[in-house]
Structure formats: structure tokens, C-alpha cells
Amino acid sequence: MPLRLIPALALACCTLAANAAPADKPTYDPVLAEKTGADEHGMRAYVLVVLKTGPNKVAAGPERDEMFKGHFANMKRLGDAGKLAVAGPFMAQKGVPSDGWRGLFIFAVPTVEEAQALVATDPVIQKGEMVAEFHPLYSSAALMLVNDGHPRVTKKDF
């Protein structure tokens, strides 16, 4: 496509999107709202945990492999128990490290103290590979649907 057509195509797409009929608002589902712990605004309390590089880097080898195997098993256990809504690593951008930020957890618990107790069960914390920073969070109760939906979009496990 000639480069001079790209701005015209972008303008046409924006115009079509702006003039499109709004989608109907989804119907409120009280059963789903209760299942996800939603308040009247569709929100709920969580605790966001930022995992950062800790003081004790575990050297490559069997001990590190076991530590991360335990880390993933712990996340699965907490997710299956309905306590861990979302988890994942931070990614380096264009090869630049994430300044020691390694990953995050979003726990479906109302207090930092509950999240601290759950994080303490993780081998990467126990070994000092990572340290945790805790922040109360108020977000969409729909985050609770991630654990059920993720397997449906996963072609291959790690």
C-alpha cells in the first residue's frame, strides 16, 4: 500500500468508529456479581503485590529450578483457592531491564496482612530471591474471572 494512503485509511477508520452505534450495555448478572465479590459498582478490594529482586540471588542450577517450580505450584494453589486473581512477570522493554521489578500478584483479600501471609508461602520470598511490596487496590471484580478464562486461551503451558 502506498504510504500516502495510510493517513487517509486511519482517518476513515476513526470516523467509522466514532459514528458506530454504541453497543448495548450488558445485562447485570447478580449471580456473577456475587461469585466475584462485586459491590454495587462491579468493584472489590484486592491487594496488589509488586515482586522485586531480593538480596539473595539463587544461582542457576537444581536449587533455583526447584525454587521456581515451587513458585509456580504456589501460584496455582492460591489461584485454585480463589485467593490469587492475577499474577505475572514484568517484561523488559527493548532489552532494558525493569529496574528490579520482577512480577506482580493481585490477591483477592481485603487486607495487606492477609496478602503478607499468602506471599510468605512462596519459595522465591522464602529464599530471598524476591521481596514483596504491598498496596491496597480497588478494581473490577471481573479480575476474579481470569483464572477460569486463562486455561481457555492457553495453548501450551510453561
GIRA-V984915 format. One record per run of one state. SS is the DSSP state (alpha for helix, beta for strand, coil for the rest). FROM is the first residue (numbers start at 0). LEN is the number of residues. If there is no record, write none. Layout:
ss=SS from=FROM len=LEN
ss=SS from=FROM len=LEN
This chain:
ss=coil from=0 len=3
ss=alpha from=3 len=16
ss=coil from=19 len=10
ss=alpha from=29 len=7
ss=coil from=36 len=6
ss=beta from=42 len=11
ss=coil from=53 len=8
ss=alpha from=61 len=19
ss=coil from=80 len=3
ss=beta from=83 len=6
ss=coil from=89 len=3
ss=beta from=92 len=1
ss=coil from=93 len=2
ss=beta from=95 len=1
ss=coil from=96 len=4
ss=beta from=100 len=7
ss=coil from=107 len=4
ss=alpha from=111 len=8
ss=coil from=119 len=3
ss=alpha from=122 len=4
ss=coil from=126 len=3
ss=beta from=129 len=11
ss=alpha from=140 len=13
ss=coil from=153 len=5
